[in-house]
């Protein structure tokens, strides 16, 4: 029996309101026994907390995504801290920098990311980081604030093996999603091949970024199996072993 941990999803979102029970049933049938639901703003974080409490095998992260950083209020920090005391809340996230869409000013993204890093450091919680078109800036922020790093994961990793090595030096896990299965992703596949097994996670980021062979459709946690299979193939190892190792890694990273 293969057991997989989808380390990052948004299956709690309204994109699944029409058939969520069927989605959860497909997860169980595919051996996806654990799943993290990740907040992106205050309402979605509260929703993730409720969802995890109501669904065995689910865990929540709470935080403010860089897209939403423009709406950050100082009172959000104590509100997030209160959420972390709830059942099966295991991380702060997703937070970070997104210079691809630039939906929040870059200086605001940095400030809000740092405020949440400070919270995670004080609470000794891991962090789920979103980094898009901002790897060098994120690494600079980390290196200038090493005392605030409390562990965590670079989710839906989108960089090269050279970039991955820099995150690994700082103690982070690296998580791969659907894009690692795409035909035109040689640099991403090189990273997936070389990240040490004890630092490797798999995810869907559902409903986004569906992998081959379901690319273009709504993604769901069941499809983490395609991601795991691709990485197992790259590394020439059995899927069962890759599933076991990445599940153990996710549990260790999230402190479960």
Buried (B, 14 or more C-beta within 10 A) or exposed (E): EBBBBBBBBBBBBEBBEEEBEEBBEBBEEBBBBBBBBBBBBBEBBBBBBBBBBEBEBBBBBBBBBBBBBEEBEEEBBEEBBEBBEBEBBBBBBBBBBBBEEEEBEBEBBBBBBBBBBBBBBEBEBBBBBBBBBBBEBBBEBBEEBEEBBBBBBBBBBBBBBEBBBBBBEBEBBBBBBBBBBBEEBEBBBBBBEBBEBEBBBBBBBBBBBBBBEBBEEBBBBBBBBBBBBBBBEBBEEEBBEBBBBBBBBBBEBBEE
